[in-house]
Amino acid sequence: PAGEYLDAQRAAHLRRMRELTEIKRTGGLVDALLADHGLFHLEADLRWIELTAARLDALDAEVRR
């Protein structure tokens, strides 16, 4: 089911964001820049996941038509 997949993906993204945040906290400048790059991408993905999850009912209705 799409909702379960999105939930699993959200959880994986949040785990990775915690890892990258720790790298930023403990690493040097280059590590922080690379971690920021990853964090920004994950944040965008999370926004898409939230938007898609909010539209699942409408998507289901459209597919069934």
C-alpha positions in Angstrom: 0.0 0.0 0.0 1.2 3.5 -0.9 0.6 4.9 2.6 2.8 2.2 4.2 5.5 2.8 1.6 5.5 6.5 2.2 5.6 5.9 6.0 8.6 3.7 5.6 10.3 6.1 3.3 9.7 9.0 5.8 11.2 7.0 8.6 14.3 6.2 6.6 14.7 9.8 5.7 14.4 10.9 9.3 17.0 8.4 10.4 19.4 9.6 7.7 18.7 13.2 8.7 19.7 12.4 12.3 22.9 10.8 11.1 23.7 13.8 8.9 23.0 16.2 11.8 25.4 14.3 13.9 28.0 14.6 11.2 27.5 18.3 11.1 27.9 18.5 14.8 31.1 16.5 15.0 32.7 17.0 11.7 34.7 19.8 10.0 33.5 22.4 7.5 33.6 20.1 4.5 31.6 17.4 6.4 29.1 20.1 7.4 28.7 21.3 3.8 28.2 17.8 2.5 25.8 17.0 5.3 23.8 20.2 4.5 23.6 19.1 0.9 22.1 15.8 1.9 19.8 17.4 4.5 18.3 19.8 2.0 17.6 17.0 -0.4 16.0 14.9 2.3 13.9 17.9 3.4 12.6 18.3 -0.2 11.8 14.6 -0.3 9.9 14.8 3.0 7.8 17.7 1.7 6.9 15.6 -1.4 6.1 12.6 0.8 3.8 14.7 3.0 2.1 16.2 0.0 1.6 12.9 -1.7 0.3 11.3 1.5 -2.3 14.0 1.8 -3.4 13.3 -1.7 -3.6 9.5 -1.5 -7.4 9.4 -1.2 -7.8 11.7 -4.2 -5.3 9.7 -6.2 -7.1 6.4 -5.3 -10.4 7.9 -6.5 -8.8 9.1 -9.8 -7.2 5.7 -10.5 -10.5 3.9 -9.8 -12.4 6.1 -12.3 
